Amino acid sequence: MKTIDTLLTGFEGEAAVFFAGMPAPRGAYVNVETGRIIRVDEESVLPASFDGRVAAYVPSPPTWNDIRHAYGADEN
């Protein structure tokens, strides 16, 4: 069973930071500088910012649908 901390970060332990071009597991990520949300449906690389800056992403807090799915509430 997942803990609330794992649901909030998406990872066990400390919160992760991902940079553009790095492979990231399935989930939603927030660009630290712009607040733009990127959803990755399968492991993929995160997009570059194309403005000369390094794009950094952190896992986005889960939506209610993510939480329901994690606890099997939508399986009938």
mmJSON file of the N, C-alpha and C atoms, coordinates in Angstrom:
{"data_MODEL":{"atom_site":{
"group_PDB":["ATOM","ATOM","ATOM","ATOM","ATOM","ATOM","ATOM","ATOM","ATOM","ATOM","ATOM","ATOM","ATOM","ATOM","ATOM","ATOM","ATOM","ATOM","ATOM","ATOM","ATOM","ATOM","ATOM","ATOM","ATOM","ATOM","ATOM","ATOM","ATOM","ATOM","ATOM","ATOM","ATOM","ATOM","ATOM","ATOM","ATOM","ATOM","ATOM","ATOM","ATOM","ATOM","ATOM","ATOM","ATOM","ATOM","ATOM","ATOM","ATOM","ATOM","ATOM","ATOM","ATOM","ATOM","ATOM","ATOM","ATOM","ATOM","ATOM","ATOM","ATOM","ATOM","ATOM","ATOM","ATOM","ATOM","ATOM","ATOM","ATOM","ATOM","ATOM","ATOM","ATOM","ATOM","ATOM","ATOM","ATOM","ATOM","ATOM","ATOM","ATOM","ATOM","ATOM","ATOM","ATOM","ATOM","ATOM","ATOM","ATOM","ATOM","ATOM","ATOM","ATOM","ATOM","ATOM","ATOM","ATOM","ATOM","ATOM","ATOM","ATOM","ATOM","ATOM","ATOM","ATOM","ATOM","ATOM","ATOM","ATOM","ATOM","ATOM","ATOM","ATOM","ATOM","ATOM","ATOM","ATOM","ATOM","ATOM","ATOM","ATOM","ATOM","ATOM","ATOM","ATOM","ATOM","ATOM","ATOM","ATOM","ATOM","ATOM","ATOM","ATOM","ATOM","ATOM","ATOM","ATOM","ATOM","ATOM","ATOM","ATOM","ATOM","ATOM","ATOM","ATOM","ATOM","ATOM","ATOM","ATOM","ATOM","ATOM","ATOM","ATOM","ATOM","ATOM","ATOM","ATOM","ATOM","ATOM","ATOM","ATOM","ATOM","ATOM","ATOM","ATOM","ATOM","ATOM","ATOM","ATOM","ATOM","ATOM","ATOM","ATOM","ATOM","ATOM","ATOM","ATOM","ATOM","ATOM","ATOM","ATOM","ATOM","ATOM","ATOM","ATOM","ATOM","ATOM","ATOM","ATOM","ATOM","ATOM","ATOM","ATOM","ATOM","ATOM","ATOM","ATOM","ATOM","ATOM","ATOM","ATOM","ATOM","ATOM","ATOM","ATOM","ATOM","ATOM","ATOM","ATOM","ATOM","ATOM","ATOM","ATOM","ATOM","ATOM","ATOM","ATOM","ATOM","ATOM","ATOM","ATOM","ATOM","ATOM","ATOM","ATOM","ATOM","ATOM","ATOM"],
"id":[1,2,3,4,5,6,7,8,9,10,11,12,13,14,15,16,17,18,19,20,21,22,23,24,25,26,27,28,29,30,31,32,33,34,35,36,37,38,39,40,41,42,43,44,45,46,47,48,49,50,51,52,53,54,55,56,57,58,59,60,61,62,63,64,65,66,67,68,69,70,71,72,73,74,75,76,77,78,79,80,81,82,83,84,85,86,87,88,89,90,91,92,93,94,95,96,97,98,99,100,101,102,103,104,105,106,107,108,109,110,111,112,113,114,115,116,117,118,119,120,121,122,123,124,125,126,127,128,129,130,131,132,133,134,135,136,137,138,139,140,141,142,143,144,145,146,147,148,149,150,151,152,153,154,155,156,157,158,159,160,161,162,163,164,165,166,167,168,169,170,171,172,173,174,175,176,177,178,179,180,181,182,183,184,185,186,187,188,189,190,191,192,193,194,195,196,197,198,199,200,201,202,203,204,205,206,207,208,209,210,211,212,213,214,215,216,217,218,219,220,221,222,223,224,225,226,227,228],
"type_symbol":["N","C","C","N","C","C","N","C","C","N","C","C","N","C","C","N","C","C","N","C","C","N","C","C","N","C","C","N","C","C","N","C","C","N","C","C","N","C","C","N","C","C","N","C","C","N","C","C","N","C","C","N","C","C","N","C","C","N","C","C","N","C","C","N","C","C","N","C","C","N","C","C","N","C","C","N","C","C","N","C","C","N","C","C","N","C","C","N","C","C","N","C","C","N","C","C","N","C","C","N","C","C","N","C","C","N","C","C","N","C","C","N","C","C","N","C","C","N","C","C","N","C","C","N","C","C","N","C","C","N","C","C","N","C","C","N","C","C","N","C","C","N","C","C","N","C","C","N","C","C","N","C","C","N","C","C","N","C","C","N","C","C","N","C","C","N","C","C","N","C","C","N","C","C","N","C","C","N","C","C","N","C","C","N","C","C","N","C","C","N","C","C","N","C","C","N","C","C","N","C","C","N","C","C","N","C","C","N","C","C","N","C","C","N","C","C","N","C","C","N","C","C","N","C","C","N","C","C"],
"label_atom_id":["N","CA","C","N","CA","C","N","CA","C","N","CA","C","N","CA","C","N","CA","C","N","CA","C","N","CA","C","N","CA","C","N","CA","C","N","CA","C","N","CA","C","N","CA","C","N","CA","C","N","CA","C","N","CA","C","N","CA","C","N","CA","C","N","CA","C","N","CA","C","N","CA","C","N","CA","C","N","CA","C","N","CA","C","N","CA","C","N","CA","C","N","CA","C","N","CA","C","N","CA","C","N","CA","C","N","CA","C","N","CA","C","N","CA","C","N","CA","C","N","CA","C","N","CA","C","N","CA","C","N","CA","C","N","CA","C","N","CA","C","N","CA","C","N","CA","C","N","CA","C","N","CA","C","N","CA","C","N","CA","C","N","CA","C","N","CA","C","N","CA","C","N","CA","C","N","CA","C","N","CA","C","N","CA","C","N","CA","C","N","CA","C","N","CA","C","N","CA","C","N","CA","C","N","CA","C","N","CA","C","N","CA","C","N","CA","C","N","CA","C","N","CA","C","N","CA","C","N","CA","C","N","CA","C","N","CA","C","N","CA","C","N","CA","C","N","CA","C","N","CA","C","N","CA","C","N","CA","C","N","CA","C","N","CA","C"],
"label_alt_id":[null,null,null,null,null,null,null,null,null,null,null,null,null,null,null,null,null,null,null,null,null,null,null,null,null,null,null,null,null,null,null,null,null,null,null,null,null,null,null,null,null,null,null,null,null,null,null,null,null,null,null,null,null,null,null,null,null,null,null,null,null,null,null,null,null,null,null,null,null,null,null,null,null,null,null,null,null,null,null,null,null,null,null,null,null,null,null,null,null,null,null,null,null,null,null,null,null,null,null,null,null,null,null,null,null,null,null,null,null,null,null,null,null,null,null,null,null,null,null,null,null,null,null,null,null,null,null,null,null,null,null,null,null,null,null,null,null,null,null,null,null,null,null,null,null,null,null,null,null,null,null,null,null,null,null,null,null,null,null,null,null,null,null,null,null,null,null,null,null,null,null,null,null,null,null,null,null,null,null,null,null,null,null,null,null,null,null,null,null,null,null,null,null,null,null,null,null,null,null,null,null,null,null,null,null,null,null,null,null,null,null,null,null,null,null,null,null,null,null,null,null,null,null,null,null,null,null,null],
"label_comp_id":["MET","MET","MET","LYS","LYS","LYS","THR","THR","THR","ILE","ILE","ILE","ASP","ASP","ASP","THR","THR","THR","LEU","LEU","LEU","LEU","LEU","LEU","THR","THR","THR","GLY","GLY","GLY","PHE","PHE","PHE","GLU","GLU","GLU","GLY","GLY","GLY","GLU","GLU","GLU","ALA","ALA","ALA","ALA","ALA","ALA","VAL","VAL","VAL","PHE","PHE","PHE","PHE","PHE","PHE","ALA","ALA","ALA","GLY","GLY","GLY","MET","MET","MET","PRO","PRO","PRO","ALA","ALA","ALA","PRO","PRO","PRO","ARG","ARG","ARG","GLY","GLY","GLY","ALA","ALA","ALA","TYR","TYR","TYR","VAL","VAL","VAL","ASN","ASN","ASN","VAL","VAL","VAL","GLU","GLU","GLU","THR","THR","THR","GLY","GLY","GLY","ARG","ARG","ARG","ILE","ILE","ILE","ILE","ILE","ILE","ARG","ARG","ARG","VAL","VAL","VAL","ASP","ASP","ASP","GLU","GLU","GLU","GLU","GLU","GLU","SER","SER","SER","VAL","VAL","VAL","LEU","LEU","LEU","PRO","PRO","PRO","ALA","ALA","ALA","SER","SER","SER","PHE","PHE","PHE","ASP","ASP","ASP","GLY","GLY","GLY","ARG","ARG","ARG","VAL","VAL","VAL","ALA","ALA","ALA","ALA","ALA","ALA","TYR","TYR","TYR","VAL","VAL","VAL","PRO","PRO","PRO","SER","SER","SER","PRO","PRO","PRO","PRO","PRO","PRO","THR","THR","THR","TRP","TRP","TRP","ASN","ASN","ASN","ASP","ASP","ASP","ILE","ILE","ILE","ARG","ARG","ARG","HIS","HIS","HIS","ALA","ALA","ALA","TYR","TYR","TYR","GLY","GLY","GLY","ALA","ALA","ALA","ASP","ASP","ASP","GLU","GLU","GLU","ASN","ASN","ASN"],
"label_asym_id":["A","A","A","A","A","A","A","A","A","A","A","A","A","A","A","A","A","A","A","A","A","A","A","A","A","A","A","A","A","A","A","A","A","A","A","A","A","A","A","A","A","A","A","A","A","A","A","A","A","A","A","A","A","A","A","A","A","A","A","A","A","A","A","A","A","A","A","A","A","A","A","A","A","A","A","A","A","A","A","A","A","A","A","A","A","A","A","A","A","A","A","A","A","A","A","A","A","A","A","A","A","A","A","A","A","A","A","A","A","A","A","A","A","A","A","A","A","A","A","A","A","A","A","A","A","A","A","A","A","A","A","A","A","A","A","A","A","A","A","A","A","A","A","A","A","A","A","A","A","A","A","A","A","A","A","A","A","A","A","A","A","A","A","A","A","A","A","A","A","A","A","A","A","A","A","A","A","A","A","A","A","A","A","A","A","A","A","A","A","A","A","A","A","A","A","A","A","A","A","A","A","A","A","A","A","A","A","A","A","A","A","A","A","A","A","A","A","A","A","A","A","A","A","A","A","A","A","A"],
"label_entity_id":["1","1","1","1","1","1","1","1","1","1","1","1","1","1","1","1","1","1","1","1","1","1","1","1","1","1","1","1","1","1","1","1","1","1","1","1","1","1","1","1","1","1","1","1","1","1","1","1","1","1","1","1","1","1","1","1","1","1","1","1","1","1","1","1","1","1","1","1","1","1","1","1","1","1","1","1","1","1","1","1","1","1","1","1","1","1","1","1","1","1","1","1","1","1","1","1","1","1","1","1","1","1","1","1","1","1","1","1","1","1","1","1","1","1","1","1","1","1","1","1","1","1","1","1","1","1","1","1","1","1","1","1","1","1","1","1","1","1","1","1","1","1","1","1","1","1","1","1","1","1","1","1","1","1","1","1","1","1","1","1","1","1","1","1","1","1","1","1","1","1","1","1","1","1","1","1","1","1","1","1","1","1","1","1","1","1","1","1","1","1","1","1","1","1","1","1","1","1","1","1","1","1","1","1","1","1","1","1","1","1","1","1","1","1","1","1","1","1","1","1","1","1","1","1","1","1","1","1"],
"label_seq_id":[1,1,1,2,2,2,3,3,3,4,4,4,5,5,5,6,6,6,7,7,7,8,8,8,9,9,9,10,10,10,11,11,11,12,12,12,13,13,13,14,14,14,15,15,15,16,16,16,17,17,17,18,18,18,19,19,19,20,20,20,21,21,21,22,22,22,23,23,23,24,24,24,25,25,25,26,26,26,27,27,27,28,28,28,29,29,29,30,30,30,31,31,31,32,32,32,33,33,33,34,34,34,35,35,35,36,36,36,37,37,37,38,38,38,39,39,39,40,40,40,41,41,41,42,42,42,43,43,43,44,44,44,45,45,45,46,46,46,47,47,47,48,48,48,49,49,49,50,50,50,51,51,51,52,52,52,53,53,53,54,54,54,55,55,55,56,56,56,57,57,57,58,58,58,59,59,59,60,60,60,61,61,61,62,62,62,63,63,63,64,64,64,65,65,65,66,66,66,67,67,67,68,68,68,69,69,69,70,70,70,71,71,71,72,72,72,73,73,73,74,74,74,75,75,75,76,76,76],
"pdbx_PDB_ins_code":[null,null,null,null,null,null,null,null,null,null,null,null,null,null,null,null,null,null,null,null,null,null,null,null,null,null,null,null,null,null,null,null,null,null,null,null,null,null,null,null,null,null,null,null,null,null,null,null,null,null,null,null,null,null,null,null,null,null,null,null,null,null,null,null,null,null,null,null,null,null,null,null,null,null,null,null,null,null,null,null,null,null,null,null,null,null,null,null,null,null,null,null,null,null,null,null,null,null,null,null,null,null,null,null,null,null,null,null,null,null,null,null,null,null,null,null,null,null,null,null,null,null,null,null,null,null,null,null,null,null,null,null,null,null,null,null,null,null,null,null,null,null,null,null,null,null,null,null,null,null,null,null,null,null,null,null,null,null,null,null,null,null,null,null,null,null,null,null,null,null,null,null,null,null,null,null,null,null,null,null,null,null,null,null,null,null,null,null,null,null,null,null,null,null,null,null,null,null,null,null,null,null,null,null,null,null,null,null,null,null,null,null,null,null,null,null,null,null,null,null,null,null,null,null,null,null,null,null],
"Cartn_x":[0.844,0.0,0.89,0.516,1.287,0.957,1.969,1.754,1.414,0.886,0.57,1.837,2.972,4.227,4.625,4.475,4.822,3.883,2.592,1.657,1.981,2.392,2.685,3.939,4.973,6.218,6.294,5.576,5.674,6.851,7.662,8.88,9.084,9.74,10.106,11.235,11.232,12.308,12.135,13.263,13.24,12.576,12.042,11.437,12.516,12.164,13.12,13.028,14.14,14.176,14.67,13.959,14.33,14.645,15.617,15.996,15.606,15.432,15.072,16.059,15.522,16.358,16.573,16.242,16.382,15.156,15.348,14.175,13.418,12.11,11.264,10.175,9.85,8.78,7.42,6.443,5.068,4.596,3.881,3.344,3.246,2.937,2.829,3.983,4.529,5.673,5.394,5.89,5.727,7.086,7.124,8.337,8.538,9.684,9.956,9.868,10.327,10.366,9.029,8.359,7.156,5.846,5.883,4.662,3.91,4.446,3.816,3.793,2.66,2.519,2.668,3.518,3.761,3.308,2.465,2.038,2.759,3.386,4.104,3.333,2.793,1.981,2.804,4.029,4.96,6.349,7.323,8.654,9.125,9.521,9.912,10.836,11.464,12.309,11.44,11.813,11.083,11.571,10.688,11.047,11.964,12.728,13.595,12.757,13.324,12.599,12.754,13.803,14.084,14.273,14.641,14.921,16.338,17.162,18.535,18.715,17.642,17.716,17.535,18.065,17.898,16.507,15.723,14.375,14.457,13.97,13.933,12.474,12.201,10.841,10.808,9.714,9.463,8.138,7.991,6.718,5.564,4.464,3.273,2.502,1.886,1.024,-0.068,-0.523,-1.516,-2.891,-3.628,-5.016,-5.862,-7.137,-8.017,-8.13,-8.119,-8.18,-6.943,-5.762,-4.539,-4.647,-5.164,-5.292,-6.299,-7.444,-8.453,-7.878,-7.131,-6.535,-5.5,-4.694,-3.658,-4.265,-5.447,-6.101,-7.152,-7.24,-8.149,-9.609,-9.938,-11.326,-12.084,-11.358,-12.064,-12.155,-11.771,-11.91,-13.188,-14.156,-15.447,-15.659],
"Cartn_y":[-1.179,0.0,1.243,2.234,3.474,4.363,5.089,6.05,7.402,8.295,9.646,10.337,10.169,10.791,10.305,8.999,8.456,8.997,9.146,9.715,11.164,11.94,13.355,13.557,12.741,12.922,12.008,10.887,9.906,8.979,9.216,8.445,8.182,7.089,6.798,7.754,8.216,9.07,10.523,11.175,12.605,12.903,14.103,14.532,14.614,14.207,14.166,15.424,15.774,16.862,16.248,16.531,16.018,17.199,17.008,18.057,17.644,18.619,18.345,17.35,16.391,15.374,14.144,14.231,13.072,12.181,10.849,9.982,10.152,10.21,10.363,9.302,8.712,7.728,8.361,7.521,7.953,8.867,9.941,10.858,12.269,13.185,14.597,15.348,16.32,17.094,18.575,19.386,20.837,21.465,22.34,23.086,24.078,24.027,24.837,26.331,26.742,28.171,28.71,27.965,28.487,27.993,26.876,26.295,25.433,25.299,24.476,23.016,22.361,20.951,20.078,19.076,18.112,16.752,16.057,14.704,13.713,12.712,11.667,10.367,9.785,8.577,7.298,7.345,6.23,6.834,6.044,6.614,7.312,8.561,9.383,10.498,11.207,12.338,13.585,14.461,15.714,16.755,17.648,18.599,19.726,20.236,21.395,22.669,23.746,25.022,25.823,25.568,26.273,27.777,28.208,29.624,29.836,28.811,28.914,28.604,28.339,28.013,26.515,26.028,24.62,24.433,23.54,23.27,22.224,22.567,21.647,21.342,20.086,19.636,18.894,19.036,18.255,17.526,16.365,15.658,16.527,16.498,17.258,16.505,17.231,16.537,15.782,14.662,13.857,14.519,14.189,14.619,13.612,13.942,12.989,11.7,11.792,10.579,9.717,10.331,9.582,8.833,9.504,8.89,7.75,7.98,6.923,5.711,5.947,4.848,4.102,4.835,4.215,3.288,3.626,2.817,1.877,1.803,0.867,1.233,2.483,2.906,2.899,2.998,3.034,1.663,0.618,-0.753,-1.354,-1.568,-2.132,-3.496],
"Cartn_z":[0.0,0.0,0.0,-0.779,-0.854,0.337,0.793,1.868,1.258,2.073,1.582,1.088,1.802,1.362,-0.018,-0.267,-1.576,-2.637,-2.312,-3.278,-3.592,-2.586,-2.805,-3.635,-3.402,-4.149,-5.351,-5.31,-6.38,-6.204,-5.184,-4.984,-3.506,-3.205,-1.821,-1.422,-0.204,0.284,-0.119,-0.391,-0.685,-2.028,-2.141,-3.403,-4.475,-5.678,-6.778,-7.626,-8.253,-9.233,-10.534,-11.606,-12.918,-13.823,-14.7,-15.642,-17.052,-17.932,-19.32,-19.912,-20.65,-21.279,-20.424,-19.134,-18.248,-18.387,-18.346,-18.334,-17.018,-17.108,-15.927,-15.96,-14.811,-14.778,-15.052,-15.316,-15.575,-14.45,-14.803,-13.804,-14.337,-13.448,-13.808,-13.15,-13.865,-13.391,-13.58,-12.655,-12.713,-13.003,-14.015,-14.302,-13.161,-12.518,-11.328,-11.627,-12.782,-13.103,-13.607,-14.48,-15.137,-14.528,-13.803,-13.256,-14.25,-15.459,-16.504,-16.058,-16.255,-15.872,-17.109,-17.0,-18.071,-17.559,-18.32,-17.942,-18.846,-18.216,-18.924,-18.706,-19.788,-19.665,-19.567,-20.011,-19.863,-19.715,-19.255,-19.037,-20.303,-20.156,-21.293,-20.796,-21.729,-21.336,-21.217,-20.314,-20.112,-21.117,-21.567,-22.627,-22.158,-23.108,-22.855,-22.841,-22.304,-22.245,-23.533,-24.303,-25.565,-25.393,-24.175,-23.967,-23.429,-23.526,-23.058,-21.584,-20.886,-19.46,-19.263,-18.169,-17.839,-17.236,-17.82,-17.314,-16.209,-15.025,-13.891,-13.568,-13.269,-12.974,-11.644,-10.937,-9.721,-9.918,-9.276,-9.402,-8.9,-9.63,-9.271,-8.194,-7.258,-6.291,-7.033,-6.481,-7.189,-7.235,-8.274,-8.361,-7.586,-7.376,-6.698,-7.501,-8.82,-9.642,-9.447,-9.315,-9.05,-7.719,-6.705,-5.38,-5.43,-6.077,-6.195,-6.903,-7.977,-8.731,-7.876,-7.106,-6.271,-5.218,-4.725,-3.706,-4.282,-5.624,-6.258,-6.163,-5.876,-5.718,-7.04,-8.17,-9.447,-10.102,-9.379,-9.88,-9.324,-10.163,-9.716,-10.285],
"occupancy":[1.0,1.0,1.0,1.0,1.0,1.0,1.0,1.0,1.0,1.0,1.0,1.0,1.0,1.0,1.0,1.0,1.0,1.0,1.0,1.0,1.0,1.0,1.0,1.0,1.0,1.0,1.0,1.0,1.0,1.0,1.0,1.0,1.0,1.0,1.0,1.0,1.0,1.0,1.0,1.0,1.0,1.0,1.0,1.0,1.0,1.0,1.0,1.0,1.0,1.0,1.0,1.0,1.0,1.0,1.0,1.0,1.0,1.0,1.0,1.0,1.0,1.0,1.0,1.0,1.0,1.0,1.0,1.0,1.0,1.0,1.0,1.0,1.0,1.0,1.0,1.0,1.0,1.0,1.0,1.0,1.0,1.0,1.0,1.0,1.0,1.0,1.0,1.0,1.0,1.0,1.0,1.0,1.0,1.0,1.0,1.0,1.0,1.0,1.0,1.0,1.0,1.0,1.0,1.0,1.0,1.0,1.0,1.0,1.0,1.0,1.0,1.0,1.0,1.0,1.0,1.0,1.0,1.0,1.0,1.0,1.0,1.0,1.0,1.0,1.0,1.0,1.0,1.0,1.0,1.0,1.0,1.0,1.0,1.0,1.0,1.0,1.0,1.0,1.0,1.0,1.0,1.0,1.0,1.0,1.0,1.0,1.0,1.0,1.0,1.0,1.0,1.0,1.0,1.0,1.0,1.0,1.0,1.0,1.0,1.0,1.0,1.0,1.0,1.0,1.0,1.0,1.0,1.0,1.0,1.0,1.0,1.0,1.0,1.0,1.0,1.0,1.0,1.0,1.0,1.0,1.0,1.0,1.0,1.0,1.0,1.0,1.0,1.0,1.0,1.0,1.0,1.0,1.0,1.0,1.0,1.0,1.0,1.0,1.0,1.0,1.0,1.0,1.0,1.0,1.0,1.0,1.0,1.0,1.0,1.0,1.0,1.0,1.0,1.0,1.0,1.0,1.0,1.0,1.0,1.0,1.0,1.0,1.0,1.0,1.0,1.0,1.0,1.0],
"B_iso_or_equiv":[0.0,0.0,0.0,0.0,0.0,0.0,0.0,0.0,0.0,0.0,0.0,0.0,0.0,0.0,0.0,0.0,0.0,0.0,0.0,0.0,0.0,0.0,0.0,0.0,0.0,0.0,0.0,0.0,0.0,0.0,0.0,0.0,0.0,0.0,0.0,0.0,0.0,0.0,0.0,0.0,0.0,0.0,0.0,0.0,0.0,0.0,0.0,0.0,0.0,0.0,0.0,0.0,0.0,0.0,0.0,0.0,0.0,0.0,0.0,0.0,0.0,0.0,0.0,0.0,0.0,0.0,0.0,0.0,0.0,0.0,0.0,0.0,0.0,0.0,0.0,0.0,0.0,0.0,0.0,0.0,0.0,0.0,0.0,0.0,0.0,0.0,0.0,0.0,0.0,0.0,0.0,0.0,0.0,0.0,0.0,0.0,0.0,0.0,0.0,0.0,0.0,0.0,0.0,0.0,0.0,0.0,0.0,0.0,0.0,0.0,0.0,0.0,0.0,0.0,0.0,0.0,0.0,0.0,0.0,0.0,0.0,0.0,0.0,0.0,0.0,0.0,0.0,0.0,0.0,0.0,0.0,0.0,0.0,0.0,0.0,0.0,0.0,0.0,0.0,0.0,0.0,0.0,0.0,0.0,0.0,0.0,0.0,0.0,0.0,0.0,0.0,0.0,0.0,0.0,0.0,0.0,0.0,0.0,0.0,0.0,0.0,0.0,0.0,0.0,0.0,0.0,0.0,0.0,0.0,0.0,0.0,0.0,0.0,0.0,0.0,0.0,0.0,0.0,0.0,0.0,0.0,0.0,0.0,0.0,0.0,0.0,0.0,0.0,0.0,0.0,0.0,0.0,0.0,0.0,0.0,0.0,0.0,0.0,0.0,0.0,0.0,0.0,0.0,0.0,0.0,0.0,0.0,0.0,0.0,0.0,0.0,0.0,0.0,0.0,0.0,0.0,0.0,0.0,0.0,0.0,0.0,0.0,0.0,0.0,0.0,0.0,0.0,0.0],
"pdbx_formal_charge":[null,null,null,null,null,null,null,null,null,null,null,null,null,null,null,null,null,null,null,null,null,null,null,null,null,null,null,null,null,null,null,null,null,null,null,null,null,null,null,null,null,null,null,null,null,null,null,null,null,null,null,null,null,null,null,null,null,null,null,null,null,null,null,null,null,null,null,null,null,null,null,null,null,null,null,null,null,null,null,null,null,null,null,null,null,null,null,null,null,null,null,null,null,null,null,null,null,null,null,null,null,null,null,null,null,null,null,null,null,null,null,null,null,null,null,null,null,null,null,null,null,null,null,null,null,null,null,null,null,null,null,null,null,null,null,null,null,null,null,null,null,null,null,null,null,null,null,null,null,null,null,null,null,null,null,null,null,null,null,null,null,null,null,null,null,null,null,null,null,null,null,null,null,null,null,null,null,null,null,null,null,null,null,null,null,null,null,null,null,null,null,null,null,null,null,null,null,null,null,null,null,null,null,null,null,null,null,null,null,null,null,null,null,null,null,null,null,null,null,null,null,null,null,null,null,null,null,null],
"auth_seq_id":[1,1,1,2,2,2,3,3,3,4,4,4,5,5,5,6,6,6,7,7,7,8,8,8,9,9,9,10,10,10,11,11,11,12,12,12,13,13,13,14,14,14,15,15,15,16,16,16,17,17,17,18,18,18,19,19,19,20,20,20,21,21,21,22,22,22,23,23,23,24,24,24,25,25,25,26,26,26,27,27,27,28,28,28,29,29,29,30,30,30,31,31,31,32,32,32,33,33,33,34,34,34,35,35,35,36,36,36,37,37,37,38,38,38,39,39,39,40,40,40,41,41,41,42,42,42,43,43,43,44,44,44,45,45,45,46,46,46,47,47,47,48,48,48,49,49,49,50,50,50,51,51,51,52,52,52,53,53,53,54,54,54,55,55,55,56,56,56,57,57,57,58,58,58,59,59,59,60,60,60,61,61,61,62,62,62,63,63,63,64,64,64,65,65,65,66,66,66,67,67,67,68,68,68,69,69,69,70,70,70,71,71,71,72,72,72,73,73,73,74,74,74,75,75,75,76,76,76],
"auth_comp_id":["MET","MET","MET","LYS","LYS","LYS","THR","THR","THR","ILE","ILE","ILE","ASP","ASP","ASP","THR","THR","THR","LEU","LEU","LEU","LEU","LEU","LEU","THR","THR","THR","GLY","GLY","GLY","PHE","PHE","PHE","GLU","GLU","GLU","GLY","GLY","GLY","GLU","GLU","GLU","ALA","ALA","ALA","ALA","ALA","ALA","VAL","VAL","VAL","PHE","PHE","PHE","PHE","PHE","PHE","ALA","ALA","ALA","GLY","GLY","GLY","MET","MET","MET","PRO","PRO","PRO","ALA","ALA","ALA","PRO","PRO","PRO","ARG","ARG","ARG","GLY","GLY","GLY","ALA","ALA","ALA","TYR","TYR","TYR","VAL","VAL","VAL","ASN","ASN","ASN","VAL","VAL","VAL","GLU","GLU","GLU","THR","THR","THR","GLY","GLY","GLY","ARG","ARG","ARG","ILE","ILE","ILE","ILE","ILE","ILE","ARG","ARG","ARG","VAL","VAL","VAL","ASP","ASP","ASP","GLU","GLU","GLU","GLU","GLU","GLU","SER","SER","SER","VAL","VAL","VAL","LEU","LEU","LEU","PRO","PRO","PRO","ALA","ALA","ALA","SER","SER","SER","PHE","PHE","PHE","ASP","ASP","ASP","GLY","GLY","GLY","ARG","ARG","ARG","VAL","VAL","VAL","ALA","ALA","ALA","ALA","ALA","ALA","TYR","TYR","TYR","VAL","VAL","VAL","PRO","PRO","PRO","SER","SER","SER","PRO","PRO","PRO","PRO","PRO","PRO","THR","THR","THR","TRP","TRP","TRP","ASN","ASN","ASN","ASP","ASP","ASP","ILE","ILE","ILE","ARG","ARG","ARG","HIS","HIS","HIS","ALA","ALA","ALA","TYR","TYR","TYR","GLY","GLY","GLY","ALA","ALA","ALA","ASP","ASP","ASP","GLU","GLU","GLU","ASN","ASN","ASN"],
"auth_asym_id":["A","A","A","A","A","A","A","A","A","A","A","A","A","A","A","A","A","A","A","A","A","A","A","A","A","A","A","A","A","A","A","A","A","A","A","A","A","A","A","A","A","A","A","A","A","A","A","A","A","A","A","A","A","A","A","A","A","A","A","A","A","A","A","A","A","A","A","A","A","A","A","A","A","A","A","A","A","A","A","A","A","A","A","A","A","A","A","A","A","A","A","A","A","A","A","A","A","A","A","A","A","A","A","A","A","A","A","A","A","A","A","A","A","A","A","A","A","A","A","A","A","A","A","A","A","A","A","A","A","A","A","A","A","A","A","A","A","A","A","A","A","A","A","A","A","A","A","A","A","A","A","A","A","A","A","A","A","A","A","A","A","A","A","A","A","A","A","A","A","A","A","A","A","A","A","A","A","A","A","A","A","A","A","A","A","A","A","A","A","A","A","A","A","A","A","A","A","A","A","A","A","A","A","A","A","A","A","A","A","A","A","A","A","A","A","A","A","A","A","A","A","A","A","A","A","A","A","A"],
"auth_atom_id":["N","CA","C","N","CA","C","N","CA","C","N","CA","C","N","CA","C","N","CA","C","N","CA","C","N","CA","C","N","CA","C","N","CA","C","N","CA","C","N","CA","C","N","CA","C","N","CA","C","N","CA","C","N","CA","C","N","CA","C","N","CA","C","N","CA","C","N","CA","C","N","CA","C","N","CA","C","N","CA","C","N","CA","C","N","CA","C","N","CA","C","N","CA","C","N","CA","C","N","CA","C","N","CA","C","N","CA","C","N","CA","C","N","CA","C","N","CA","C","N","CA","C","N","CA","C","N","CA","C","N","CA","C","N","CA","C","N","CA","C","N","CA","C","N","CA","C","N","CA","C","N","CA","C","N","CA","C","N","CA","C","N","CA","C","N","CA","C","N","CA","C","N","CA","C","N","CA","C","N","CA","C","N","CA","C","N","CA","C","N","CA","C","N","CA","C","N","CA","C","N","CA","C","N","CA","C","N","CA","C","N","CA","C","N","CA","C","N","CA","C","N","CA","C","N","CA","C","N","CA","C","N","CA","C","N","CA","C","N","CA","C","N","CA","C","N","CA","C","N","CA","C","N","CA","C","N","CA","C","N","CA","C","N","CA","C"],
"pdbx_PDB_model_num":[1,1,1,1,1,1,1,1,1,1,1,1,1,1,1,1,1,1,1,1,1,1,1,1,1,1,1,1,1,1,1,1,1,1,1,1,1,1,1,1,1,1,1,1,1,1,1,1,1,1,1,1,1,1,1,1,1,1,1,1,1,1,1,1,1,1,1,1,1,1,1,1,1,1,1,1,1,1,1,1,1,1,1,1,1,1,1,1,1,1,1,1,1,1,1,1,1,1,1,1,1,1,1,1,1,1,1,1,1,1,1,1,1,1,1,1,1,1,1,1,1,1,1,1,1,1,1,1,1,1,1,1,1,1,1,1,1,1,1,1,1,1,1,1,1,1,1,1,1,1,1,1,1,1,1,1,1,1,1,1,1,1,1,1,1,1,1,1,1,1,1,1,1,1,1,1,1,1,1,1,1,1,1,1,1,1,1,1,1,1,1,1,1,1,1,1,1,1,1,1,1,1,1,1,1,1,1,1,1,1,1,1,1,1,1,1,1,1,1,1,1,1,1,1,1,1,1,1]
}}}
